[in-house]
């Protein structure tokens, strides 16, 4: 049995894989996709589809489809192994990079289309006679909110990881400096 196949026998690893699969379902990601991602994230060496299928007890066809999805999200990559014609995969292990890729993917798939649809709704509402002004105001507020959060997200992408980590670690100290919270 290979080292990668043995990793799935650890109770802590099995618990993490199951938990990550459950969380994936809550985030709108197929359970198998999330479990494969968890397995590859914890694996210390690249794995092929057969090893993944055997380790997780998931059908080979499901593994193949899940791997394609994870490659599309750029959370895993193909890794050539000398002397082996099968495709092997490894996960991005930098947690910050992984989080940024997930955030970027979700923005592209969810936020950007929502912003486009909202822009069209506002434009249409602005041309409608007899529309209650409060309805137009609410649409504009929603559009402003999406635009503001998108600008903030784009700005955060440009902040180096070390500085972003420090900024987040500061927590409520930033708010106190900006006097956005009351002092107790």
Helices and strands as residue ranges (DSSP letters): H 3-7, H 11-26, H 31-42, E 47-48, H 49-56, H 60-72, E 76-81, E 84-91, H 95-106, I 107-111, H 112-127, H 133-157, H 161-170, H 172-177
